[in-house]
Amino acid sequence: MRVLLADPGPQAQLAVELFAVRIAQSIAAMATGIGGLDHVVFSGGIGHRAPGLRARIIARLGWLGLALAPCANDAGATRIDGGSGPAIWNVAIDEERELAESALAWL
């Protein structure tokens, strides 16, 4: 994803846009299944480190009341919503550690 985001070419941008659409569709499907949203959390390598991608995803979900605070999003703040509607969070996760701890629990 880092390579695609850095590539200004039309094919790379189409791939990024398709990814953002699929994530937005998944969030919308989950919101439909549970009757709404209280929070949206971005984490992991892509979610936590890609403010432009977070913005693309949330832009497609405004109808759910989601809105980003652009300055907070660009700065990598923990809470990045605009203050109204569901809260939007940007959370750092150590994925490797989580996987290792889960694997150890099975041993």
TIVO-2410 file (N, C-alpha, C; in nm, 3 decimals):
# residues 107
REC num residu      c1      c2      c3 atome chaine
REC   1      M   0.082  -0.119   0.000     N      A
REC   1      M   0.000   0.000   0.000    CA      A
REC   1      M   0.087   0.125   0.000     C      A
REC   2      R   0.198   0.121   0.071     N      A
REC   2      R   0.287   0.238   0.075    CA      A
REC   2      R   0.335   0.274  -0.066     C      A
REC   3      V   0.368   0.174  -0.146     N      A
REC   3      V   0.413   0.196  -0.283    CA      A
REC   3      V   0.300   0.255  -0.367     C      A
REC   4      L   0.181   0.200  -0.352     N      A
REC   4      L   0.067   0.251  -0.428    CA      A
REC   4      L   0.033   0.395  -0.392     C      A
REC   5      L   0.036   0.427  -0.263     N      A
REC   5      L   0.007   0.564  -0.221    CA      A
REC   5      L   0.108   0.664  -0.272     C      A
REC   6      A   0.233   0.621  -0.289     N      A
REC   6      A   0.338   0.711  -0.337    CA      A
REC   6      A   0.339   0.724  -0.490     C      A
REC   7      D   0.269   0.635  -0.559     N      A
REC   7      D   0.268   0.634  -0.705    CA      A
REC   7      D   0.156   0.722  -0.757     C      A
REC   8      P   0.189   0.829  -0.834     N      A
REC   8      P   0.084   0.918  -0.886    CA      A
REC   8      P   0.015   0.863  -1.011     C      A
REC   9      G   0.060   0.748  -1.059     N      A
REC   9      G   0.003   0.692  -1.182    CA      A
REC   9      G  -0.142   0.653  -1.167     C      A
REC  10      P  -0.216   0.655  -1.279     N      A
REC  10      P  -0.359   0.627  -1.273    CA      A
REC  10      P  -0.392   0.485  -1.225     C      A
REC  11      Q  -0.310   0.388  -1.260     N      A
REC  11      Q  -0.338   0.251  -1.216    CA      A
REC  11      Q  -0.321   0.237  -1.065     C      A
REC  12      A  -0.218   0.298  -1.011     N      A
REC  12      A  -0.195   0.293  -0.866    CA      A
REC  12      A  -0.307   0.365  -0.793     C      A
REC  13      Q  -0.347   0.480  -0.844     N      A
REC  13      Q  -0.453   0.557  -0.779    CA      A
REC  13      Q  -0.587   0.483  -0.786     C      A
REC  14      L  -0.610   0.412  -0.896     N      A
REC  14      L  -0.731   0.332  -0.907    CA      A
REC  14      L  -0.730   0.219  -0.804     C      A
REC  15      A  -0.615   0.155  -0.786     N      A
REC  15      A  -0.603   0.048  -0.687    CA      A
REC  15      A  -0.630   0.100  -0.546     C      A
REC  16      V  -0.576   0.218  -0.514     N      A
REC  16      V  -0.598   0.278  -0.382    CA      A
REC  16      V  -0.745   0.313  -0.364     C      A
REC  17      E  -0.805   0.369  -0.467     N      A
REC  17      E  -0.947   0.406  -0.458    CA      A
REC  17      E  -1.035   0.283  -0.442     C      A
REC  18      L  -1.004   0.177  -0.513     N      A
REC  18      L  -1.081   0.054  -0.500    CA      A
REC  18      L  -1.066  -0.003  -0.359     C      A
REC  19      F  -0.946   0.002  -0.303     N      A
REC  19      F  -0.923  -0.043  -0.166    CA      A
REC  19      F  -1.008   0.039  -0.069     C      A
REC  20      A  -1.007   0.170  -0.085     N      A
REC  20      A  -1.085   0.258   0.003    CA      A
REC  20      A  -1.234   0.229  -0.008     C      A
REC  21      V  -1.282   0.207  -0.129     N      A
REC  21      V  -1.423   0.175  -0.149    CA      A
REC  21      V  -1.459   0.045  -0.078     C      A
REC  22      R  -1.374  -0.056  -0.091     N      A
REC  22      R  -1.402  -0.186  -0.028    CA      A
REC  22      R  -1.404  -0.175   0.124     C      A
REC  23      I  -1.312  -0.097   0.180     N      A
REC  23      I  -1.311  -0.078   0.326    CA      A
REC  23      I  -1.438  -0.004   0.369     C      A
REC  24      A  -1.473   0.102   0.295     N      A
REC  24      A  -1.595   0.177   0.328    CA      A
REC  24      A  -1.718   0.088   0.318     C      A
REC  25      Q  -1.724   0.003   0.217     N      A
REC  25      Q  -1.836  -0.089   0.203    CA      A
REC  25      Q  -1.843  -0.185   0.321     C      A
REC  26      S  -1.729  -0.232   0.366     N      A
REC  26      S  -1.726  -0.325   0.481    CA      A
REC  26      S  -1.774  -0.256   0.608     C      A
REC  27      I  -1.730  -0.132   0.629     N      A
REC  27      I  -1.775  -0.057   0.747    CA      A
REC  27      I  -1.925  -0.034   0.738     C      A
REC  28      A  -1.974   0.003   0.621     N      A
REC  28      A  -2.118   0.027   0.603    CA      A
REC  28      A  -2.198  -0.101   0.626     C      A
REC  29      A  -2.147  -0.213   0.580     N      A
REC  29      A  -2.216  -0.341   0.600    CA      A
REC  29      A  -2.223  -0.375   0.749     C      A
REC  30      M  -2.112  -0.353   0.820     N      A
REC  30      M  -2.112  -0.381   0.964    CA      A
REC  30      M  -2.208  -0.287   1.036     C      A
REC  31      A  -2.209  -0.160   0.997     N      A
REC  31      A  -2.301  -0.063   1.060    CA      A
REC  31      A  -2.446  -0.105   1.037     C      A
REC  32      T  -2.475  -0.154   0.920     N      A
REC  32      T  -2.610  -0.201   0.889    CA      A
REC  32      T  -2.646  -0.321   0.976     C      A
REC  33      G  -2.550  -0.411   0.991     N      A
REC  33      G  -2.574  -0.532   1.069    CA      A
REC  33      G  -2.598  -0.507   1.216     C      A
REC  34      I  -2.535  -0.404   1.270     N      A
REC  34      I  -2.548  -0.377   1.414    CA      A
REC  34      I  -2.637  -0.256   1.444     C      A
REC  35      G  -2.692  -0.195   1.341     N      A
REC  35      G  -2.786  -0.086   1.362    CA      A
REC  35      G  -2.724   0.049   1.387     C      A
REC  36      G  -2.604   0.072   1.339     N      A
REC  36      G  -2.539   0.203   1.354    CA      A
REC  36      G  -2.397   0.190   1.407     C      A
REC  37      L  -2.336   0.305   1.432     N      A
REC  37      L  -2.197   0.308   1.479    CA      A
REC  37      L  -2.183   0.402   1.598     C      A
REC  38      D  -2.097   0.366   1.690     N      A
REC  38      D  -2.055   0.456   1.796    CA      A
REC  38      D  -1.911   0.501   1.773     C      A
REC  39      H  -1.829   0.410   1.716     N      A
REC  39      H  -1.687   0.436   1.696    CA      A
REC  39      H  -1.641   0.367   1.568     C      A
REC  40      V  -1.540   0.425   1.505     N      A
REC  40      V  -1.465   0.360   1.398    CA      A
REC  40      V  -1.318   0.370   1.439     C      A
REC  41      V  -1.248   0.256   1.434     N      A
REC  41      V  -1.109   0.252   1.477    CA      A
REC  41      V  -1.021   0.210   1.361     C      A
REC  42      F  -0.923   0.292   1.330     N      A
REC  42      F  -0.821   0.258   1.231    CA      A
REC  42      F  -0.697   0.214   1.308     C      A
REC  43      S  -0.641   0.100   1.269     N      A
REC  43      S  -0.521   0.050   1.336    CA      A
REC  43      S  -0.440  -0.031   1.237     C      A
REC  44      G  -0.331  -0.087   1.284     N      A
REC  44      G  -0.245  -0.166   1.196    CA      A
REC  44      G  -0.164  -0.076   1.105     C      A
REC  45      G  -0.081  -0.136   1.026     N      A
REC  45      G   0.009  -0.061   0.940    CA      A
REC  45      G  -0.060   0.035   0.847     C      A
REC  46      I  -0.160  -0.012   0.775     N      A
REC  46      I  -0.228   0.074   0.679    CA      A
REC  46      I  -0.318   0.175   0.751     C      A
REC  47      G  -0.400   0.129   0.841     N      A
REC  47      G  -0.495   0.218   0.907    CA      A
REC  47      G  -0.429   0.325   0.990     C      A
REC  48      H  -0.323   0.289   1.061     N      A
REC  48      H  -0.259   0.383   1.153    CA      A
REC  48      H  -0.164   0.480   1.083     C      A
REC  49      R  -0.104   0.439   0.973     N      A
REC  49      R   0.002   0.520   0.911    CA      A
REC  49      R  -0.036   0.586   0.779     C      A
REC  50      A  -0.163   0.587   0.743     N      A
REC  50      A  -0.202   0.640   0.612    CA      A
REC  50      A  -0.318   0.740   0.626     C      A
REC  51      P  -0.286   0.864   0.663     N      A
REC  51      P  -0.394   0.962   0.682    CA      A
REC  51      P  -0.475   0.988   0.555     C      A
REC  52      G  -0.410   0.986   0.440     N      A
REC  52      G  -0.483   1.007   0.315    CA      A
REC  52      G  -0.583   0.896   0.288     C      A
REC  53      L  -0.545   0.775   0.320     N      A
REC  53      L  -0.635   0.662   0.301    CA      A
REC  53      L  -0.752   0.668   0.400     C      A
REC  54      R  -0.723   0.704   0.525     N      A
REC  54      R  -0.832   0.723   0.622    CA      A
REC  54      R  -0.930   0.827   0.571     C      A
REC  55      A  -0.879   0.936   0.517     N      A
REC  55      A  -0.965   1.044   0.466    CA      A
REC  55      A  -1.052   0.994   0.350     C      A
REC  56      R  -0.994   0.915   0.261     N      A
REC  56      R  -1.071   0.862   0.148    CA      A
REC  56      R  -1.184   0.771   0.195     C      A
REC  57      I  -1.153   0.689   0.295     N      A
REC  57      I  -1.253   0.596   0.346    CA      A
REC  57      I  -1.367   0.672   0.415     C      A
REC  58      I  -1.332   0.763   0.505     N      A
REC  58      I  -1.434   0.837   0.579    CA      A
REC  58      I  -1.516   0.927   0.486     C      A
REC  59      A  -1.456   0.979   0.382     N      A
REC  59      A  -1.530   1.064   0.288    CA      A
REC  59      A  -1.648   0.989   0.226     C      A
REC  60      R  -1.637   0.859   0.213     N      A
REC  60      R  -1.745   0.778   0.156    CA      A
REC  60      R  -1.851   0.742   0.259     C      A
REC  61      L  -1.825   0.774   0.387     N      A
REC  61      L  -1.915   0.732   0.494    CA      A
REC  61      L  -1.981   0.849   0.565     C      A
REC  62      G  -1.981   0.965   0.503     N      A
REC  62      G  -2.044   1.081   0.563    CA      A
REC  62      G  -2.192   1.061   0.593     C      A
REC  63      W  -2.260   0.980   0.514     N      A
REC  63      W  -2.402   0.953   0.535    CA      A
REC  63      W  -2.428   0.880   0.666     C      A
REC  64      L  -2.321   0.822   0.726     N      A
REC  64      L  -2.333   0.759   0.857    CA      A
REC  64      L  -2.304   0.857   0.970     C      A
REC  65      G  -2.281   0.983   0.933     N      A
REC  65      G  -2.249   1.084   1.032    CA      A
REC  65      G  -2.102   1.094   1.065     C      A
REC  66      L  -2.018   1.023   0.990     N      A
REC  66      L  -1.874   1.026   1.014    CA      A
REC  66      L  -1.811   1.146   0.947     C      A
REC  67      A  -1.724   1.215   1.021     N      A
REC  67      A  -1.650   1.329   0.967    CA      A
REC  67      A  -1.515   1.336   1.035     C      A
REC  68      L  -1.411   1.356   0.956     N      A
REC  68      L  -1.275   1.370   1.008    CA      A
REC  68      L  -1.243   1.513   1.044     C      A
REC  69      A  -1.153   1.530   1.140     N      A
REC  69      A  -1.089   1.659   1.166    CA      A
REC  69      A  -0.958   1.652   1.087     C      A
REC  70      P  -0.950   1.718   0.971     N      A
REC  70      P  -0.834   1.702   0.884    CA      A
REC  70      P  -0.700   1.726   0.953     C      A
REC  71      C  -0.690   1.829   1.035     N      A
REC  71      C  -0.562   1.857   1.102    CA      A
REC  71      C  -0.523   1.745   1.196     C      A
REC  72      A  -0.619   1.694   1.273     N      A
REC  72      A  -0.591   1.583   1.366    CA      A
REC  72      A  -0.555   1.457   1.288     C      A
REC  73      N  -0.626   1.432   1.179     N      A
REC  73      N  -0.596   1.315   1.096    CA      A
REC  73      N  -0.455   1.325   1.038     C      A
REC  74      D  -0.423   1.438   0.979     N      A
REC  74      D  -0.290   1.455   0.918    CA      A
REC  74      D  -0.178   1.450   1.020     C      A
REC  75      A  -0.205   1.495   1.143     N      A
REC  75      A  -0.103   1.494   1.248    CA      A
REC  75      A  -0.087   1.357   1.313     C      A
REC  76      G  -0.178   1.264   1.282     N      A
REC  76      G  -0.169   1.132   1.341    CA      A
REC  76      G  -0.219   1.125   1.484     C      A
REC  77      A  -0.309   1.217   1.520     N      A
REC  77      A  -0.365   1.219   1.655    CA      A
REC  77      A  -0.442   1.089   1.682     C      A
REC  78      T  -0.469   1.063   1.808     N      A
REC  78      T  -0.543   0.942   1.844    CA      A
REC  78      T  -0.691   0.955   1.812     C      A
REC  79      R  -0.750   1.067   1.848     N      A
REC  79      R  -0.891   1.090   1.813    CA      A
REC  79      R  -0.894   1.185   1.695     C      A
REC  80      I  -0.956   1.143   1.585     N      A
REC  80      I  -0.946   1.219   1.461    CA      A
REC  80      I  -1.081   1.258   1.402     C      A
REC  81      D  -1.189   1.245   1.481     N      A
REC  81      D  -1.320   1.284   1.430    CA      A
REC  81      D  -1.341   1.434   1.446     C      A
REC  82      G  -1.445   1.483   1.380     N      A
REC  82      G  -1.475   1.624   1.381    CA      A
REC  82      G  -1.556   1.670   1.501     C      A
REC  83      G  -1.586   1.581   1.594     N      A
REC  83      G  -1.656   1.619   1.716    CA      A
REC  83      G  -1.804   1.592   1.717     C      A
REC  84      S  -1.862   1.565   1.603     N      A
REC  84      S  -2.004   1.529   1.600    CA      A
REC  84      S  -2.015   1.393   1.531     C      A
REC  85      G  -2.114   1.319   1.569     N      A
REC  85      G  -2.130   1.186   1.510    CA      A
REC  85      G  -2.041   1.085   1.580     C      A
REC  86      P  -2.029   0.967   1.522     N      A
REC  86      P  -1.947   0.863   1.582    CA      A
REC  86      P  -1.800   0.906   1.596     C      A
REC  87      A  -1.736   0.859   1.702     N      A
REC  87      A  -1.594   0.888   1.723    CA      A
REC  87      A  -1.509   0.810   1.623     C      A
REC  88      I  -1.401   0.872   1.578     N      A
REC  88      I  -1.308   0.805   1.487    CA      A
REC  88      I  -1.171   0.807   1.555     C      A
REC  89      W  -1.111   0.689   1.566     N      A
REC  89      W  -0.986   0.672   1.639    CA      A
REC  89      W  -0.876   0.622   1.546     C      A
REC  90      N  -0.754   0.664   1.575     N      A
REC  90      N  -0.632   0.620   1.507    CA      A
REC  90      N  -0.544   0.558   1.615     C      A
REC  91      V  -0.534   0.426   1.617     N      A
REC  91      V  -0.470   0.355   1.727    CA      A
REC  91      V  -0.351   0.274   1.679     C      A
REC  92      A  -0.236   0.297   1.741     N      A
REC  92      A  -0.116   0.218   1.709    CA      A
REC  92      A  -0.130   0.079   1.772     C      A
REC  93      I  -0.104  -0.023   1.693     N      A
REC  93      I  -0.111  -0.161   1.739    CA      A
REC  93      I   0.020  -0.231   1.701     C      A
REC  94      D   0.074  -0.307   1.792     N      A
REC  94      D   0.190  -0.390   1.762    CA      A
REC  94      D   0.137  -0.526   1.718     C      A
REC  95      E   0.113  -0.539   1.588     N      A
REC  95      E   0.049  -0.660   1.535    CA      A
REC  95      E   0.132  -0.785   1.560     C      A
REC  96      E   0.263  -0.773   1.544     N      A
REC  96      E   0.349  -0.889   1.564    CA      A
REC  96      E   0.341  -0.939   1.708     C      A
REC  97      R   0.340  -0.846   1.802     N      A
REC  97      R   0.329  -0.885   1.943    CA      A
REC  97      R   0.195  -0.952   1.973     C      A
REC  98      E   0.088  -0.894   1.918     N      A
REC  98      E  -0.044  -0.953   1.938    CA      A
REC  98      E  -0.050  -1.096   1.885     C      A
REC  99      L   0.007  -1.117   1.767     N      A
REC  99      L   0.009  -1.252   1.709    CA      A
REC  99      L   0.092  -1.347   1.794     C      A
REC 100      A   0.209  -1.300   1.839     N      A
REC 100      A   0.296  -1.383   1.921    CA      A
REC 100      A   0.227  -1.420   2.052     C      A
REC 101      E   0.163  -1.325   2.117     N      A
REC 101      E   0.094  -1.353   2.242    CA      A
REC 101      E  -0.023  -1.450   2.222     C      A
REC 102      S  -0.092  -1.436   2.111     N      A
REC 102      S  -0.201  -1.530   2.081    CA      A
REC 102      S  -0.148  -1.671   2.057     C      A
REC 103      A  -0.037  -1.679   1.984     N      A
REC 103      A   0.023  -1.810   1.958    CA      A
REC 103      A   0.072  -1.875   2.087     C      A
REC 104      L   0.133  -1.796   2.174     N      A
REC 104      L   0.181  -1.848   2.302    CA      A
REC 104      L   0.068  -1.898   2.389     C      A
REC 105      A  -0.046  -1.834   2.381     N      A
REC 105      A  -0.161  -1.875   2.460    CA      A
REC 105      A  -0.209  -2.015   2.418     C      A
REC 106      W  -0.185  -2.052   2.294     N      A
REC 106      W  -0.226  -2.185   2.245    CA      A
REC 106      W  -0.127  -2.294   2.279     C      A
REC 107      L  -0.006  -2.256   2.316     N      A
REC 107      L   0.097  -2.357   2.346    CA      A
REC 107      L   0.084  -2.412   2.485     C      A
***
